């Protein structure tokens, strides 16, 4: 079997002639750790990487040379995709007979669930395909459904407008196919600004409100004295970082119990943060100065 454009990276690595071709045009590229970690991926993703090969003719020469070489590894046997069962429900099952529960208080930009009560036999996770088309105003969205156990089949949908939202399901299971309904979508709740999207060189919510991403790590913080950790947890209750710190604190306490109180990671000690006086290390908000 000759190489083709679906060749896997590991096939090139394990075929000396093929590796020599790639090395001739792209010296040492195949030695990169990130490439070796993606051995099962296709070679074309490397050759098509932006900026790696500026001349398209060079890329074609690589493929031309590779197609003259026999693959030195056994023929690949890609695992076939699991197919849903066409006979999951008998022909006597009425189309769209599953009961449906629709939301009564859906809001714009708030996750909404539509639930079907349907079959649970066999392996519902792989035996059935299920989608629904939601129509709200001029927008139509197809959403995948999933099996939630105990005969519950769930759709999760984020309305992006107000009005009457209508839906119709499509499924390989007869009772789940063709179920339809509608529900009202009210205005967004106070403080809801919608999903975050790219806005030129910034981030903004759907309603135009500026969004400033903020992230941090708590690795060193976990090794600080308990009074320092407790002081940090007295942050204002409306900050979104507090729940994460509380979770990290619990993880740190669990590690202390497992490794012995006062344990520090090898080579680490109290950081500058831990040596500051209580109250000086707290996060401070600063007024936004506007976009630049």
C-alpha positions in Angstrom: 0.0 0.0 0.0 1.4 3.4 -1.1 1.3 6.6 1.0 -1.6 9.0 0.2 -2.8 12.2 1.6 -4.6 10.4 4.5 -1.2 9.1 5.8 -0.8 9.1 9.5 2.2 10.6 11.3 3.2 7.3 12.9 3.3 5.7 9.4 5.8 8.2 8.2 7.9 7.9 11.4 8.0 4.1 11.1 8.8 4.1 7.3 12.5 5.2 6.9 12.1 6.2 3.3 9.0 8.3 4.0 10.7 10.0 7.0 13.7 10.8 4.9 11.4 12.6 2.4 9.9 14.8 5.1 13.3 15.4 6.7 14.7 16.5 3.4 12.1 19.3 3.0 11.4 20.0 6.7 14.5 19.1 8.7 13.8 18.2 12.4 10.1 19.0 12.2 9.2 15.3 13.0 11.5 15.4 16.0 9.3 18.0 17.8 7.7 16.7 21.0 4.3 18.1 20.1 4.4 16.2 16.8 5.4 12.9 18.5 2.4 13.3 20.8 0.1 13.4 17.8 1.4 10.3 16.2 -2.1 9.1 15.2 -2.9 12.3 13.5 -2.7 12.9 9.7 0.5 14.2 8.1 -1.5 16.7 6.1 -2.3 18.8 9.2 1.4 19.4 9.6 2.1 20.2 6.0 -0.9 22.5 5.9 0.1 24.4 9.0 0.2 28.1 8.2 3.7 29.5 7.7 5.4 26.1 7.7 5.7 25.8 3.9 5.5 29.0 2.0 5.8 27.5 -1.5 2.8 25.3 -2.5 5.0 23.5 -5.0 7.3 22.3 -2.2 4.2 20.7 -0.5 3.2 19.0 -3.8 6.7 17.6 -4.2 6.6 16.1 -0.7 3.3 14.4 -1.6 4.6 13.3 -5.0 7.6 11.7 -3.4 5.6 10.0 -0.6 3.1 8.4 -3.1 6.0 6.4 -4.6 6.8 4.7 -1.2 5.2 1.6 0.3 3.9 2.0 3.9 6.1 -0.2 6.1 3.5 -0.7 8.8 0.4 -2.9 8.7 -2.6 -1.4 6.9 -4.5 0.9 9.2 -7.8 -0.3 10.5 -9.7 2.8 11.6 -12.3 2.1 14.2 -15.7 2.4 12.5 -18.1 5.0 13.8 -20.9 3.5 16.0 -24.1 3.6 14.0 -27.5 4.0 15.6 -29.9 1.1 15.5 -32.5 1.3 12.7 -34.7 -1.2 14.6 -34.4 0.4 18.1 -38.2 0.6 18.3 -40.6 -1.6 16.5 -42.8 -0.3 13.6 -45.8 -0.5 15.9 -44.4 2.4 18.0 -46.2 5.6 17.1 -44.1 8.4 15.7 -43.6 11.3 18.1 -45.4 9.5 21.0 -42.9 10.5 23.7 -44.2 13.0 26.2 -42.5 16.4 26.3 -42.0 19.0 29.0 -41.4 22.5 27.9 -40.2 25.4 30.0 -42.8 27.9 31.4 -40.4 30.7 32.2 -37.7 30.8 29.6 -35.6 33.9 29.3 -33.3 35.4 26.7 -29.6 34.3 27.2 -30.6 31.8 29.9 -30.1 28.0 29.3 -33.4 26.4 28.6 -34.2 22.7 28.8 -36.8 20.7 26.8 -37.2 17.2 28.2 -38.7 14.1 26.5 -39.8 11.0 28.4 -39.1 8.1 26.2 -37.5 4.7 25.8 -34.6 3.4 27.9 -34.0 -0.1 26.6 -30.8 -1.3 24.9 -27.9 1.2 25.0 -29.6 4.6 24.5 -26.3 6.4 24.5 -25.2 4.9 21.2 -28.4 3.2 19.8 -30.2 6.5 19.2 -29.6 9.8 17.3 -31.6 12.8 18.4 -31.7 16.4 17.4 -34.2 19.3 17.5 -34.6 22.4 15.4 -35.5 25.5 17.4 -37.0 28.5 15.5 -37.1 31.8 17.3 -37.9 34.8 15.1 -35.7 34.6 12.0 -33.1 32.3 13.7 -33.1 28.6 13.3 -30.8 26.4 15.4 -30.2 22.6 15.4 -29.4 21.3 18.8 -28.2 17.8 19.7 -30.2 15.9 22.4 -28.7 13.5 24.9 -29.8 10.6 27.1 -29.9 11.7 30.7 -30.9 8.3 32.3 -34.2 6.8 33.4 -35.8 7.5 30.1 -35.1 11.2 30.0 -33.9 12.8 26.8 -32.8 16.4 27.1 -32.2 19.3 24.8 -30.4 22.4 26.1 -31.0 25.6 24.2 -29.9 29.2 24.7 -32.5 31.7 23.3 -30.9 34.8 21.8 -34.1 36.8 21.3 -37.6 37.1 22.8 -40.9 35.8 21.4 -42.4 32.4 20.8 -39.8 29.6 20.3 -41.0 26.6 18.3 -39.2 23.2 18.0 -39.4 19.9 16.2 -37.4 16.8 17.0 -35.7 14.4 14.6 -34.6 11.0 15.8 -33.8 7.4 14.7 -36.2 6.3 17.6 -39.8 6.5 16.4 -41.2 7.7 19.7 -38.7 10.6 19.8 -39.1 11.6 16.2 -41.4 14.4 15.2 -42.2 15.7 18.7 -43.0 19.4 18.5 -43.9 22.2 20.8 -43.4 25.9 21.7 -42.7 28.1 24.6 -42.5 31.8 25.3 -39.1 33.6 25.8 -39.2 36.6 28.0 -36.6 39.4 28.2 -33.2 38.6 29.9 -33.0 38.7 33.6 -31.4 41.7 35.3 -27.6 41.5 35.0 -27.7 39.0 32.1 -25.7 40.3 29.2 -25.5 37.3 27.0 -22.7 35.2 25.6 -19.2 36.6 25.3 -17.9 37.2 21.7 -14.9 38.8 20.1 -15.4 42.5 19.5 -12.5 43.8 17.4 -9.5 43.7 19.8 -11.7 43.2 22.9 -14.3 40.9 24.3 -18.0 41.9 24.7 -21.3 40.3 25.7 -24.1 40.0 23.2 -25.7 43.3 24.4 -22.4 45.2 23.9 -21.3 45.2 27.6 -17.5 45.0 27.7 -16.1 41.7 29.2 -12.7 41.6 30.8 -11.5 38.0 31.3 -9.6 37.5 34.6 -7.9 34.3 35.6 -5.3 33.3 38.2 -3.8 30.3 39.8 -3.8 29.3 43.4 -0.8 27.0 43.5 1.3 29.1 45.9 -1.7 30.3 47.8 -2.5 26.8 48.9 0.8 26.6 50.8 0.3 29.9 52.7 -0.6 29.9 56.4 -4.2 29.3 57.3 -4.8 32.9 58.4 -3.6 34.2 55.0 -6.0 31.8 53.2 -8.9 32.8 55.5 -8.2 36.5 54.9 -8.3 36.0 51.2 -11.6 34.2 51.4 -13.1 37.3 53.0 -13.2 39.0 49.6 -16.4 40.7 48.7 -19.2 38.1 48.0 -19.9 39.5 44.5 -16.5 38.6 43.1 -16.5 35.6 40.8 -13.0 34.4 42.0 -14.2 33.6 45.5 -15.9 30.2 44.7 -12.7 29.1 42.9 -10.6 30.0 45.9 -12.9 28.3 48.3 -12.7 25.1 46.2 -8.9 25.4 46.1 -8.8 25.9 49.8 -10.7 22.7 50.3 -8.4 20.9 48.0 -5.4 22.3 50.0 -6.9 21.1 53.3 -7.4 17.7 51.9 -3.8 17.6 50.7 -2.7 18.7 54.2 -4.6 15.8 55.7 -3.1 13.3 53.3 0.5 14.6 53.4 0.7 16.0 56.9 -0.1 19.4 58.2 2.4 22.1 57.1 3.5 20.2 54.0 4.9 22.2 51.2 5.8 21.2 47.7 9.4 20.2 47.2 11.6 23.2 46.9 8.9 25.6 47.8 8.4 27.7 50.9 6.3 30.7 52.0 6.1 33.1 49.1 6.1 36.9 49.2 2.3 36.7 49.3 2.4 34.6 52.5 4.8 37.0 54.2 2.6 40.1 53.7 0.6 41.3 56.6 -3.0 40.3 56.7 -5.1 42.5 54.5 -2.3 43.7 52.2 -2.6 40.9 49.7 -6.3 41.3 48.9 -7.5 41.9 45.3 -8.4 45.4 44.6 -10.8 46.6 41.9 -9.7 49.5 39.7 -12.0 51.6 37.6 -12.0 50.7 33.9 -10.3 53.4 31.9 -12.1 52.6 28.7 -10.9 50.8 25.6 -7.6 51.6 24.0 
